[in-house]
Amino acid sequence: MGDYWHDIQDIGPTIDEAKESDYVILLSHNPDYAERIETDRIDLVLSGHTHGGQVTFFGLFAPYTNSKYSQKYIAGFAETDHATMYVTRGVGTTFLPVRFFARPEITAIKLQKE
């Protein structure tokens, strides 16, 4: 997908040829896009963007998340009406080069057939 804030969000070319039996993973830098998904054809959304809040109060609350949905997309798994997603804290920073109680992470997700 294109960037949520600076590009066109056209999910059609991403899923038009996906069959019901396909496992579809959508990469969307900004987790806020997941709230706009109106199809059940996407199995997993992988996002980042929020840097785990970057500066948090002991990992529990981030005063600024860079997300319209505030604390919902700081990090980890989240659900929307149509999608399951994982938001990584990543390793970088934005605006100020500082992280406080928002440990960086490199995420490995293992997919296996049930």
N, C-alpha and C positions, 0 to 999 in steps of 0.2 A: 504494500500500500504506500501511497505517497504520504508525505508528512501531514499530520492532522492540521497544523496551523498554516502551512505554507504551500500546500500542493492540493491536487484534486483527489478526492476520496471516491473512487469508483470501484466498488467491490466486484462488479460483474466480471471483468476479465480474470479476476483471481479465482472465482468459484464456478463460472459458467460451465466448464468442462468436467468439473468434479462429479464423480458418481456417488450415489448414496453409500456405497461400500468403502469409499475412500476416506482416509483419515486426513483431515485438512487442518493445517497449522498456518495461522495468519501471523505475520510479523508486522507489528505496528509500533513504531517508536513511542508514540504517545498513547498511554492506556485509556485516555478519555474517549478514543474512537470506539472502544468496545461497547460503550453505551448506545452507539448509533447502529450497531449490528441488528438487523431485523430478520435474520435467517438462522435456521438450526443446522446449516450445512458446514459450519466451522466448528471444529472440535476443540481447538486450543488456540488462544491468542497469546503471543509472547511480546512483552513490552518492557520498556525501561523508563527513561525520561525523568522520573521523579527523584532519582538518586537516593532513595530511602528517606526522603525528607532532607537529606544532607546535614541539617542541623536539627537535632531532636532533644527533647528532654528525656534523657536516659532511655532512648529508643521507644518511648511510649507515645509521644506526641510531637508532631513537627509543626511549628508555627507557620511555615510556608512549604507547600508541597509541589507547586508548579502544576497543579491539577485542579480542574473545576470541581472535582469530587472530593477534594480535601484529603482526609486520612484514608479513604477507601483504597487508594492506589499507591500508598507509600511503598509497599513491598510485599511479595509473597502471592499466594493464590487469592483470587477474588472471583465472584460470580456476577454475571448480569442475567437478564431475562433469556438471552440466547447464547451465551458463551461462558466458558471457563477460561480464565487467564492467569498467567503468572507474570508478575512485575519484578524484574530484577533490580537490586540496588546499584548494580554496575560498579565500576571502579573509578569513575571520573567525578568531576564537579561542574557546576555551572555558576556563573556570576562570580562568586568568591571562591578561591581555591582552598576551601576548608570543609572538613566533615567533622561532626561532633555527635557521638553516639549513633552514627549511621554507618556502621562498618561496611566497607566495600565488599562485593561478592562477585565471584564468577560462578555462574550456575550451570550445572550439568543436569539435563533431564533425560532420563532413560525411558524410551518407549518400548513397550513389549506387548505382544499379542496375548489376549486373554484366552 
